């Protein structure tokens, strides 16, 4: 999904414990490396130019020629050679000192330029940080959010405008899909009701219908029941995906779990399932209808895909910020790769990929949509000894104020 691809911009800056080389770090290294290379080249050119200058130290004046060995013409030559050697030594010392001082200055300025490059890279890449932080928050439920990057028209603002256009198209596509599902499901109710009514009228006519006709009517009615469940699931799924919740209230998860178990008591007894409860106080703010459907789907799934004589563990708990519902059931050992896709519509375990007489393949999809609509998290994992473990975490309702309780 493109939204998830955009969200990858906000992944942690490390993989496998090794820090990633960020764009800012690479730009800083590039700036510092280029400055260091240019500075070294400038230092080398300066050194060569200074080394090629002619000697400027004046030579001693030549006196009148004298006679004899001591006053021969060799004395001025020796004096000139000594002065020349001294000048060469002075120049070499000067060049060495120039090289040392210039090198130290280059190191200091290179460090300063690297620090300034880090600051400038951060300033240039600031719009990219806005893109990262915003795309972290974007999901299927808030595609209306836009980046709207400020600043001059450049490559980064053009990237932001492109992403805004992509989000706008995605929002339109999601809205069209959800409206289609909701509209089609609602419209399908009318022909299904007409077929069921016609079937009831045909069976009520006299003389009584034949046995074969009764069997056929039973199969048709079974198909209608399946179609009704499918349409109802579509409507609930579309409502949850659109986040339409007009009945927000404080909902107690233990009470919802108890009600779901009472409604399935006969099925639980028929399969001989051991139900183990640990229902601590856990309240959330949400739609009581949708949350009841969420729990009912989880309990029904735990019963339907269990094994005779198995178990169902239901736990509710809460801390200062979150309320949790954990449902675990027995059954065969499941493939983790298949479990990871169970929340997708019409995905079932094994070769059975679509609905059957036991369900329509939308139970966990509806659960996932309801959890998302309530800003929660759903985690499905295969249980260690076989079966499925569903972990749901929802924002906890704030406890009521108890001012004056201590008088």
N, C-alpha and C positions, 0 to 999 in steps of 0.2 A: 504494500500500500504506500502511495507517495507520502502520506502524512508520517508514516513510520520512518521512511527514508529521510525526511527532513528532521525528524527527532534524533537521528543519529548524530547530528551536529552537537547535541548536548550530552554525548556519552562522556564518561570520566576520561581524563587525560592520561590514562595508563591502561596497559594491556598486559596481563600476566605479571603484574608487579613492576614492569619496565615503563618508566615515564615516556610518553609520546613526545616527539619533536613537534612542538606547536608551530604555527605559522609565525607567531610573534618571535619565538626563539630563533627560528631560521632567518627571519628578516634581520634580527639583531646581529646574528653571526655574519650574515652577508654584509651588513653595513660596516661592522667592525673589521671584517677581513679585507674589504675593499679599501678602507681607510688605512689599515696597516700596510697593505701592499703599495698603495700610492705614497705613503709616507716613507717607506723603505726605498722606493725608487727615487723619490726626491732627495733623500739623504745620500744615496749612492751617486747621483748626478752632482750634487753639491761637493761631495768629497773628491770626485774626479776633477771637477773644475778648479777647486782650490789646489789640488795636487799638481795641476798643470801650469799654475802661474809661475813666472820666472822669479828667481831669487832677487830680492830687493835690498838686501843688506849691503851697504857701501864697502868697497874694498879699500885698504889702506893706501895712502898716496905713495908713489914711487919717488925716492930721494935721488940725488945726483950719484952717478956711478963712482965707486971707490976702487982702489987698487988693492991687490992682494986677495988672499983667500977669504979673509974675514969681510973684506969690503967688495967681494965679487958680486956679480949680478945674480948669483944663486940665492942670496938672502931675501930679496924682494919676492922671488918666486915661492920660496918656502912660506913667507908671510901670507901671500895670496892663497896658497893651498890651505893653510890653517884657517884662514877666515872663511873660505868656501866650505870647508868641512863643518865648521861651526854653524854656518847658515843652513846647511842641509840638516844638521842635527836639530836645529831650532824648528825648522819647518816640519820635520817628522814628529817632533814632540807636539807641535801645534795641531797637526792633522790627527794625531792620536787623541789629544784632548777634545778636539772638535767631534771626533767620532763617538767618544764616550758620552759627551754632554748631549749631542744630538740624539743618540740612542735612548738615553734616559728620558729626554723630552718626548721622543716618539712613543715610548711606552706609556708615559703619563697621559698624553693626549689621546692615545689609542683607547685607554681605559675610559677616559672621559667621553670619547665619541661613542663607545659601546653603550655606556649608560644612557647618553642622549638618544642613541638609536633605539634602545629598549623603550624609552618614553615615547618617542615619535611613532614607533611601530604600534604601540598600544593605542595611541590616539588615532592613527589611521585605521586600525582594525576595530575601533569601538563600535561602528555599525554592525560588524559581524557578531560581536557579543550580544547586541540587541536581537539579532536573528536567532542566535543560539538559545537565549533565555526565553524568547517568545515561542519558538518551535517546541521547546520542552513542554509548554503548557497546552499546545494545540493537540486535540484529539478529535474523534468523530463527533463529540458533543459540543465543541466550541469552535467549529470551523468558521464561525462568523468573525473571529478575532483576526486582525490584520497587523502587519508590521509597521506600515506607514513611517518609513525611515525618514528622519529630517536630514538637512544638509544639502550641499550642492549636488547637482546631477552628475554623478560619476558611475563607475562600474559597480560599486557597492549599492548605491541607491537603485540602480537599474536591476541588480539582483533582487533587492527587496521588493520592487514593483513586480518583477516576474513571479516571485513566490506569492505575493498577494493575489495576482491573477490566477495562479494555480489553485490557491485556497478557495477563491471565489467559484471556480469551476467545480472543484470538489464538493463544496457546500451545495451547489445546485444539483449535482449528481446524487448526493446522499438524500437531499430533500425529495427529489423526484422518485428515488427508489422507495423511500419510506411512505410517501403519499400513495404510490402505486400499490404497495403491499396492503396498506390500510384500506384504500378504496376498493381494490379487488376483493379483499376478504369481506368487506361489508356488502358488496354487491352479490357475492356468492351466497349469502344467507337467503336471499329471496328465492332463487331457484331450488335450493335445497329444501326450504320450507314447503314450497309448492309440491315437490316430489314426495316428501313425507306425508303431506296432507292427502295427495292423490292415492298414495299407498294405503293409508288408513281408511279412506272411503271405499276403495276396492275390496279390502278385507271385510268391511262391515256389511257389504251387500249380501242379500239372500238370493238364491240358496247359498249355503256355505261353499267356500272355494275348496278345490281339491287339495290333496296332500302335496302334490308336486308344486302347486301354486303357493301353498303355505311355506314350503321350503324355500322357494324362490323369493317370496316376500321377506323371509327372514334374512336371506343373504343380502337383499337390497337394503334392508333396514340396517344391517351390520355395516354395509358400505356407507350409508348415510351417517351413521354414528361416527365412523372414522373421518368422514369429510367434515362433520361438525367440529370434531376435536381439532382437526387441522386448521379450519377457518378460525376457531377461537384462539388457537395458538398463534396464528398469524396476527390477529388483532392485538393480542397481548404483547407479542414481540415488537410490532410496529409502535405501540404506545410506549413501551419501555425505551426503545431506541430514540424516539422523539423527545423523551424526557417529560412527557405530559403528566404532571402530578398535581391534581387539584385538591387532593384529600390529605395534605400533609398533616401529620400528627405524631405524637410520641408513641412509639410502638415497642412493646416488650417482646424481645425475641423468645424468652422461655414460654410465654403464653402462646405465641404463634406456633412454636414447636409442639406444645402439648395439644393444641387444636388439630394440627396436621396428623399427629399420631392417633388421636381419637377417630378421625375420619378414615384411617387405614387400619383400624384395629382388626377387622375381619381378615384382611389379606395377611397381616402379620401373623395372626394365629394359624391360618391355613398353612403357612410355610414353616411354622414352628420357629420363628426367629426370636432370638434373645435380644431385647431392647434394653440398652444400658444408658442411663441418663445422668448427666452432670450439668444441671441447669442453674448457673449462677446468674445474678441479676445483670441484665444487659439491655439497655434501652437505646433506640436510635430514632432519629427524626426522618420520616418518609411516608410513602403511601402505604397504608395498611393493606390495601387490596393487592398491590404489587408484591409487597414483602411476604404476604401470606401465600401468594402464588409461587414465589421463589422457594420458600420452605417446603411447600407441598410438592413441588417438582423434585427437590432434593430427596425428600423422604420417599416419594414414589419411585425415583430412580434407584434408591438404595434397596427397596423391596423387590422391584422388578428384575434387577440384575444380581440378586443374591442367590444363594443356594439353600435348599431345604436344611433346616437346623442351623442356619448361619446366625449372624449377629448384626446389630446396628448400634453404633455408638453415636450419641448426640450430645454435644457439649456447647454451652454458651458461657462466655466469660467477657470481662471488660476491664480496661484500665482507665487511666485519666483521659485518654484521647480517642480510644477505639473500642468497638464492641466486636466480638468474634463469634462466629457460628461454625462448628466443625462437625461434619457428618462423615462417618466412616462405616463401611459395610463389608461383609465377607463376600467371598466369591472366588472365581478363578484368578490366577496370576495374570496381570494385564501388561501389555507392552507400553512402556513409557512414551514411545513415539506416537502411538495411536491415542493415548490419553491426552497428549498435548493438543489434539485437534478436536476433542469431544465437544468443546464449546461452540464449534461452528455448526451452522444449520445443516440438518440431515446427515450428520456424521455419527456413525455408530460403530461399535467394536466389531472386529472380525469382518467377515464377508458381507454381513448385513449392513448396508450403508444408508438405507432409507427407512421410512416408517413401516411398522408392522402392526399386527393386532394389539401388541402391547404398548405401542406408542407411535408418535409421528416423527420422531427424530429431532424435535425442537425443544425438548425439556431443558437441557443444559444451556442451549443458546438463549432461551428466555431467562434463565438464571443469570447468565453473564450480562445480558442487556439490563436487567433490573439492578444488578450490582453496580454497573457502570453509571446508570441513571442516578444512583444514590452516592456517587463519588467514592465507591468502595473498590475492593480488590478481590478477585477470585483466583484461587490456586487449586488445580486438580493434579493429584499425584496418585500413582498406584500404591496401594497399601503393601507393607512388607510381606505379609502372609497371604496375600491375595485380596482382591476387591479394590475399591476406590475410596480415596480420602479427599473430601472437598473442604477447603478452608476459605471462609469468607470473612473479610474484615471491612467494617463500615464505621464511619465517623459516629462517635458516641454522642447521645443527646446530653446537653448540659443539665446537671442535677438542679432541681428546683431550689430556690433560695429558702433558707431556714432561719431567716432573721426573726429574732424574738423567741426562738425555740428554748433558749436557756433562761428566758425571763429576766 
